[in-house]
Amino acid sequence: MPVATARPIVLTAAERHRLKKVAYGHRTEYRDRVRARIVLLAARSRSNARIAVEAGVHVDTVRTWRGRFADLGLRGLLDRQRTGRPPVFTPLQAAQVKALACQLPTEAGAPLSRWSCPELAREAMSRGIASVSTSTVRRWLDQDAIKPWQHRSWIFITDPDFRPKAARVLDLYARNWHGARIGADEYVISADEKTSIQARCRCHPTLAPGQARAMRVNHAYGRGGALAYLAAYDVHHATVFGRTEARTGIEPFVALVAQVMSQEPYASAK
């Protein structure tokens, strides 16, 4: 039986430079390095058996990559497109599971507040969509960034006069009032209060961390009662005025107004 002769390899200067860069590159993948080295050795008219010994691979491997380069050049050293295993599920089944994840569990009769991947897999099986695993459902949802286990709540506005009330506030934030621009000597102040702030201090001081010692914090603390924090914010100049009071009410709010209006430039503002 005749023995097949080795395919002759002749390299151009550009191909030799490229192959050397791949064969001796520190960040090159091992398989690409081996293929490039096989071709470089073949260009020196080495036999396949000798190349197999020097490259540490089987002679069939040498014959394969030598032949591919002889036929296609550098493109022959790339992996061929593989068909892979045929898909188990159809695109329609994947779309049905994704559509199910976008529905409320109550619409499907499930006693859940929100879907999870195991529940979606069981629901898809019970509906006859597909006998799918939890990991497959998770992969399908991840493709479209669908996360039914996360939810966001909201409220509906019930005040019929909300639009005109909000318009006045938004106009002031935009430096407008009754259709006219607010002047440089006019200011917009926003005020609010935070009640029931617990004033407390730890019974023992905190020890700072040291060598081979974590920071030590005493758990017990003494209660100093509850305070209310009132704050005023200059919308267009990013200035905050605050004060604490024992309770909220008209008198603490008047005190906050007096604190702000007794300072410049608010005291002499238009």
C-alpha positions as a Markdown table, in Angstrom:
| # | Residue | x | y | z |
|---|---|---|---|---|
| 1 | Met | 0.0 | 0.0 | 0.0 |
| 2 | Pro | 1.6 | 3.3 | -1.0 |
| 3 | Val | 2.4 | 5.8 | 1.8 |
| 4 | Ala | 1.0 | 9.3 | 1.3 |
| 5 | Thr | 3.6 | 11.9 | 1.0 |
| 6 | Ala | 3.7 | 14.9 | 3.2 |
| 7 | Arg | 2.1 | 18.1 | 1.8 |
| 8 | Pro | 4.8 | 20.7 | 0.9 |
| 9 | Ile | 4.5 | 24.0 | 2.7 |
| 10 | Val | 5.9 | 27.2 | 1.3 |
| 11 | Leu | 5.4 | 30.4 | 3.5 |
| 12 | Thr | 5.5 | 34.0 | 2.5 |
| 13 | Ala | 7.2 | 36.5 | 4.7 |
| 14 | Ala | 3.9 | 37.7 | 6.1 |
| 15 | Glu | 2.7 | 34.2 | 6.9 |
| 16 | Arg | 6.0 | 33.3 | 8.6 |
| 17 | His | 5.8 | 36.5 | 10.7 |
| 18 | Arg | 2.2 | 35.8 | 11.7 |
| 19 | Leu | 2.9 | 32.1 | 12.6 |
| 20 | Lys | 6.0 | 32.9 | 14.7 |
| 21 | Lys | 4.0 | 35.5 | 16.6 |
| 22 | Val | 1.3 | 32.9 | 17.3 |
| 23 | Ala | 3.7 | 30.0 | 18.0 |
| 24 | Tyr | 5.8 | 32.0 | 20.5 |
| 25 | Gly | 3.3 | 34.4 | 22.0 |
| 26 | His | 2.8 | 34.2 | 25.8 |
| 27 | Arg | -0.9 | 34.9 | 25.6 |
| 28 | Thr | -1.7 | 32.5 | 22.7 |
| 29 | Glu | -4.0 | 29.6 | 23.3 |
| 30 | Tyr | -2.2 | 26.3 | 23.5 |
| 31 | Arg | -4.0 | 24.7 | 20.5 |
| 32 | Asp | -3.2 | 27.7 | 18.3 |
| 33 | Arg | 0.4 | 27.6 | 19.4 |
| 34 | Val | 0.7 | 23.9 | 18.5 |
| 35 | Arg | -0.9 | 24.4 | 15.0 |
| 36 | Ala | 1.4 | 27.3 | 14.2 |
| 37 | Arg | 4.4 | 25.3 | 15.3 |
| 38 | Ile | 3.4 | 22.4 | 13.1 |
| 39 | Val | 3.2 | 24.6 | 10.1 |
| 40 | Leu | 6.6 | 26.3 | 10.8 |
| 41 | Leu | 8.3 | 22.9 | 11.1 |
| 42 | Ala | 6.5 | 21.7 | 8.0 |
| 43 | Ala | 7.9 | 24.7 | 6.1 |
| 44 | Arg | 11.4 | 23.3 | 6.9 |
| 45 | Ser | 10.6 | 20.2 | 4.9 |
| 46 | Arg | 10.3 | 18.0 | 8.1 |
| 47 | Ser | 8.5 | 14.8 | 7.9 |
| 48 | Asn | 5.2 | 14.3 | 9.7 |
| 49 | Ala | 6.6 | 11.8 | 12.1 |
| 50 | Arg | 9.5 | 14.1 | 13.1 |
| 51 | Ile | 7.1 | 17.0 | 13.6 |
| 52 | Ala | 4.9 | 14.8 | 15.8 |
| 53 | Val | 7.8 | 14.0 | 18.0 |
| 54 | Glu | 9.0 | 17.6 | 18.3 |
| 55 | Ala | 5.5 | 19.1 | 18.8 |
| 56 | Gly | 4.4 | 16.3 | 21.2 |
| 57 | Val | 1.3 | 15.4 | 19.3 |
| 58 | His | 0.0 | 12.4 | 17.2 |
| 59 | Val | 1.1 | 12.1 | 13.6 |
| 60 | Asp | -2.5 | 12.3 | 12.5 |
| 61 | Thr | -2.8 | 15.7 | 14.1 |
| 62 | Val | 0.3 | 16.9 | 12.2 |
| 63 | Arg | -1.2 | 15.5 | 9.0 |
| 64 | Thr | -4.5 | 17.3 | 9.6 |
| 65 | Trp | -3.2 | 20.8 | 10.2 |
| 66 | Arg | -0.5 | 20.5 | 7.6 |
| 67 | Gly | -3.1 | 19.6 | 5.0 |
| 68 | Arg | -5.5 | 22.3 | 6.0 |
| 69 | Phe | -2.8 | 25.0 | 5.8 |
| 70 | Ala | -1.7 | 23.7 | 2.4 |
| 71 | Asp | -5.3 | 24.0 | 1.1 |
| 72 | Leu | -6.5 | 27.2 | 2.9 |
| 73 | Gly | -3.5 | 29.0 | 4.3 |
| 74 | Leu | -3.9 | 30.7 | 7.6 |
| 75 | Arg | -7.7 | 30.3 | 7.5 |
| 76 | Gly | -7.2 | 26.6 | 7.6 |
| 77 | Leu | -5.8 | 26.8 | 11.1 |
| 78 | Leu | -9.1 | 28.1 | 12.5 |
| 79 | Asp | -11.8 | 25.7 | 13.9 |
| 80 | Arg | -14.5 | 24.8 | 11.5 |
| 81 | Gln | -18.1 | 25.7 | 12.1 |
| 82 | Arg | -19.7 | 22.8 | 13.9 |
| 83 | Thr | -23.4 | 22.0 | 13.8 |
| 84 | Gly | -23.5 | 20.8 | 17.4 |
| 85 | Arg | -26.2 | 18.8 | 19.0 |
| 86 | Pro | -29.7 | 19.4 | 17.6 |
| 87 | Pro | -31.8 | 21.6 | 19.8 |
| 88 | Val | -34.1 | 19.9 | 22.3 |
| 89 | Phe | -36.6 | 22.7 | 22.6 |
| 90 | Thr | -38.1 | 24.7 | 19.8 |
| 91 | Pro | -38.0 | 28.5 | 19.7 |
| 92 | Leu | -41.8 | 28.5 | 20.2 |
| 93 | Gln | -41.5 | 26.6 | 23.5 |
| 94 | Ala | -38.9 | 29.1 | 24.7 |
| 95 | Ala | -41.1 | 32.0 | 23.8 |
| 96 | Gln | -44.1 | 30.4 | 25.6 |
| 97 | Val | -42.1 | 30.1 | 28.8 |
| 98 | Lys | -40.9 | 33.7 | 28.5 |
| 99 | Ala | -44.5 | 34.9 | 27.9 |
| 100 | Leu | -45.6 | 32.9 | 31.0 |
| 101 | Ala | -42.9 | 34.6 | 33.1 |
| 102 | Cys | -44.3 | 38.0 | 32.0 |
| 103 | Gln | -47.8 | 37.1 | 33.4 |
| 104 | Leu | -48.9 | 37.5 | 36.9 |
| 105 | Pro | -49.1 | 34.2 | 38.8 |
| 106 | Thr | -52.7 | 34.9 | 39.7 |
| 107 | Glu | -53.6 | 34.9 | 36.0 |
| 108 | Ala | -52.3 | 31.3 | 35.8 |
| 109 | Gly | -54.1 | 30.3 | 39.0 |
| 110 | Ala | -50.8 | 29.9 | 40.9 |
| 111 | Pro | -50.9 | 30.8 | 44.6 |
| 112 | Leu | -47.8 | 32.9 | 44.3 |
| 113 | Ser | -46.9 | 36.6 | 44.6 |
| 114 | Arg | -44.2 | 36.3 | 41.9 |
| 115 | Trp | -42.7 | 33.6 | 39.7 |
| 116 | Ser | -39.4 | 31.8 | 40.4 |
| 117 | Cys | -37.5 | 29.6 | 37.9 |
| 118 | Pro | -38.5 | 26.3 | 39.6 |
| 119 | Glu | -42.2 | 27.4 | 39.7 |
| 120 | Leu | -42.0 | 28.4 | 36.0 |
| 121 | Ala | -40.5 | 25.0 | 35.1 |
| 122 | Arg | -43.3 | 23.2 | 36.9 |
| 123 | Glu | -46.0 | 25.4 | 35.4 |
| 124 | Ala | -44.6 | 24.8 | 31.9 |
| 125 | Met | -44.7 | 21.1 | 32.5 |
| 126 | Ser | -48.3 | 21.2 | 33.8 |
| 127 | Arg | -49.4 | 23.2 | 30.8 |
| 128 | Gly | -47.8 | 20.8 | 28.4 |
| 129 | Ile | -45.4 | 23.4 | 27.0 |
| 130 | Ala | -42.3 | 21.4 | 27.6 |
| 131 | Ser | -40.6 | 19.2 | 30.2 |
| 132 | Val | -37.9 | 21.8 | 30.9 |
| 133 | Ser | -35.4 | 22.0 | 33.8 |
| 134 | Thr | -34.9 | 25.0 | 36.1 |
| 135 | Ser | -31.5 | 25.8 | 34.7 |
| 136 | Thr | -32.9 | 25.9 | 31.1 |
| 137 | Val | -35.7 | 28.3 | 32.2 |
| 138 | Arg | -33.1 | 30.5 | 34.0 |
| 139 | Arg | -30.9 | 30.6 | 30.8 |
| 140 | Trp | -33.9 | 31.5 | 28.6 |
| 141 | Leu | -35.0 | 34.3 | 30.9 |
| 142 | Asp | -31.4 | 35.6 | 31.2 |
| 143 | Gln | -31.2 | 36.0 | 27.4 |
| 144 | Asp | -34.0 | 38.7 | 27.5 |
| 145 | Ala | -33.1 | 40.0 | 31.0 |
| 146 | Ile | -36.5 | 38.8 | 32.4 |
| 147 | Lys | -36.5 | 38.7 | 36.2 |
| 148 | Pro | -40.0 | 37.9 | 37.4 |
| 149 | Trp | -38.8 | 37.5 | 41.0 |
| 150 | Gln | -38.0 | 41.2 | 41.1 |
| 151 | His | -40.9 | 43.6 | 41.5 |
| 152 | Arg | -41.6 | 47.3 | 41.8 |
| 153 | Ser | -44.6 | 48.8 | 43.5 |
| 154 | Trp | -46.3 | 52.1 | 42.7 |
| 155 | Ile | -49.3 | 54.1 | 43.7 |
| 156 | Phe | -52.0 | 55.8 | 41.6 |
| 157 | Ile | -52.7 | 59.5 | 42.1 |
| 158 | Thr | -56.2 | 60.0 | 43.5 |
| 159 | Asp | -56.2 | 63.8 | 44.1 |
| 160 | Pro | -58.2 | 65.4 | 41.2 |
| 161 | Asp | -56.2 | 68.7 | 41.8 |
| 162 | Phe | -52.8 | 67.0 | 41.6 |
| 163 | Arg | -51.9 | 68.5 | 38.2 |
| 164 | Pro | -52.3 | 72.2 | 39.2 |
| 165 | Lys | -50.7 | 71.6 | 42.6 |
| 166 | Ala | -47.7 | 69.8 | 41.0 |
| 167 | Ala | -47.4 | 72.4 | 38.3 |
| 168 | Arg | -46.8 | 75.2 | 40.8 |
| 169 | Val | -44.1 | 73.3 | 42.5 |
| 170 | Leu | -42.4 | 72.3 | 39.2 |
| 171 | Asp | -42.6 | 75.9 | 38.0 |
| 172 | Leu | -40.8 | 77.1 | 41.1 |
| 173 | Tyr | -38.1 | 74.5 | 40.7 |
| 174 | Ala | -37.7 | 75.8 | 37.1 |
| 175 | Arg | -37.5 | 79.4 | 38.4 |
| 176 | Asn | -40.9 | 80.4 | 37.1 |
| 177 | Trp | -43.8 | 81.9 | 39.0 |
| 178 | His | -47.2 | 82.9 | 37.3 |
| 179 | Gly | -45.5 | 82.8 | 33.9 |
| 180 | Ala | -42.6 | 85.1 | 34.9 |
| 181 | Arg | -39.0 | 84.3 | 35.6 |
| 182 | Ile | -37.8 | 84.5 | 39.2 |
| 183 | Gly | -35.3 | 87.3 | 39.7 |
| 184 | Ala | -31.8 | 87.0 | 41.2 |
| 185 | Asp | -33.0 | 88.4 | 44.5 |
| 186 | Glu | -35.8 | 85.9 | 44.8 |
| 187 | Tyr | -35.4 | 82.4 | 46.4 |
| 188 | Val | -37.3 | 79.1 | 46.5 |
| 189 | Ile | -37.1 | 77.3 | 49.9 |
| 190 | Ser | -38.4 | 73.7 | 50.3 |
| 191 | Ala | -39.1 | 72.5 | 53.8 |
| 192 | Asp | -39.8 | 69.1 | 55.3 |
| 193 | Glu | -39.6 | 67.2 | 58.6 |
| 194 | Lys | -38.4 | 63.8 | 59.8 |
| 195 | Thr | -40.0 | 62.7 | 63.0 |
| 196 | Ser | -39.1 | 60.0 | 65.6 |
| 197 | Ile | -35.4 | 60.0 | 65.2 |
| 198 | Gln | -34.0 | 58.0 | 68.1 |
| 199 | Ala | -31.2 | 59.9 | 70.0 |
| 200 | Arg | -29.0 | 57.4 | 71.7 |
| 201 | Cys | -25.4 | 56.8 | 72.7 |
| 202 | Arg | -23.5 | 53.7 | 73.5 |
| 203 | Cys | -22.7 | 52.9 | 77.1 |
| 204 | His | -19.0 | 52.3 | 76.4 |
| 205 | Pro | -16.8 | 53.9 | 73.8 |
| 206 | Thr | -15.9 | 52.0 | 70.7 |
| 207 | Leu | -12.4 | 50.6 | 70.6 |
| 208 | Ala | -10.5 | 51.2 | 67.4 |
| 209 | Pro | -9.0 | 48.3 | 65.5 |
| 210 | Gly | -5.4 | 47.3 | 66.2 |
| 211 | Gln | -2.8 | 44.8 | 65.3 |
| 212 | Ala | -4.6 | 41.4 | 65.1 |
| 213 | Arg | -7.7 | 42.9 | 66.7 |
| 214 | Ala | -10.9 | 43.9 | 65.1 |
| 215 | Met | -12.8 | 47.0 | 66.1 |
| 216 | Arg | -14.9 | 46.4 | 69.2 |
| 217 | Val | -18.4 | 48.0 | 69.5 |
| 218 | Asn | -20.4 | 47.8 | 72.6 |
| 219 | His | -24.0 | 46.6 | 72.0 |
| 220 | Ala | -25.7 | 48.4 | 74.9 |
| 221 | Tyr | -26.7 | 52.0 | 74.5 |
| 222 | Gly | -28.6 | 54.6 | 76.4 |
| 223 | Arg | -31.8 | 56.1 | 75.0 |
| 224 | Gly | -32.0 | 59.9 | 74.9 |
| 225 | Gly | -35.6 | 60.1 | 73.6 |
| 226 | Ala | -37.0 | 60.8 | 70.2 |
| 227 | Leu | -36.3 | 64.0 | 68.2 |
| 228 | Ala | -37.8 | 65.6 | 65.2 |
| 229 | Tyr | -35.5 | 67.0 | 62.5 |
| 230 | Leu | -36.8 | 69.9 | 60.4 |
| 231 | Ala | -34.9 | 71.0 | 57.3 |
| 232 | Ala | -35.1 | 73.8 | 54.8 |
| 233 | Tyr | -33.4 | 73.5 | 51.4 |
| 234 | Asp | -32.6 | 76.4 | 49.1 |
| 235 | Val | -33.5 | 74.7 | 45.8 |
| 236 | His | -31.3 | 76.8 | 43.4 |
| 237 | His | -28.3 | 77.3 | 45.7 |
| 238 | Ala | -28.0 | 73.9 | 47.3 |
| 239 | Thr | -28.0 | 75.2 | 50.9 |
| 240 | Val | -29.6 | 73.2 | 53.7 |
| 241 | Phe | -30.7 | 74.6 | 57.1 |
| 242 | Gly | -31.7 | 72.2 | 59.8 |
| 243 | Arg | -32.8 | 72.0 | 63.5 |
| 244 | Thr | -33.9 | 69.4 | 65.9 |
| 245 | Glu | -37.0 | 69.8 | 68.1 |
| 246 | Ala | -38.7 | 67.7 | 70.7 |
| 247 | Arg | -41.9 | 67.5 | 68.6 |
| 248 | Thr | -43.3 | 68.7 | 65.4 |
| 249 | Gly | -46.0 | 71.4 | 65.0 |
| 250 | Ile | -46.6 | 74.9 | 63.9 |
| 251 | Glu | -44.3 | 76.4 | 66.6 |
| 252 | Pro | -41.2 | 74.3 | 65.6 |
| 253 | Phe | -41.9 | 75.1 | 61.9 |
| 254 | Val | -42.2 | 78.9 | 62.7 |
| 255 | Ala | -38.8 | 78.6 | 64.4 |
| 256 | Leu | -37.3 | 77.0 | 61.3 |
| 257 | Val | -38.7 | 79.8 | 59.2 |
| 258 | Ala | -37.3 | 82.4 | 61.6 |
| 259 | Gln | -33.9 | 80.7 | 61.4 |
| 260 | Val | -33.8 | 80.9 | 57.6 |
| 261 | Met | -35.3 | 84.3 | 57.2 |
| 262 | Ser | -33.0 | 85.9 | 59.8 |
| 263 | Gln | -30.0 | 85.2 | 57.5 |
| 264 | Glu | -28.8 | 86.9 | 54.4 |
| 265 | Pro | -29.6 | 87.0 | 51.6 |
| 266 | Tyr | -33.1 | 85.8 | 52.6 |
| 267 | Ala | -33.7 | 88.6 | 55.1 |
| 268 | Ser | -33.4 | 91.3 | 52.4 |
| 269 | Ala | -34.8 | 89.2 | 49.6 |
| 270 | Lys | -37.6 | 90.6 | 47.4 |
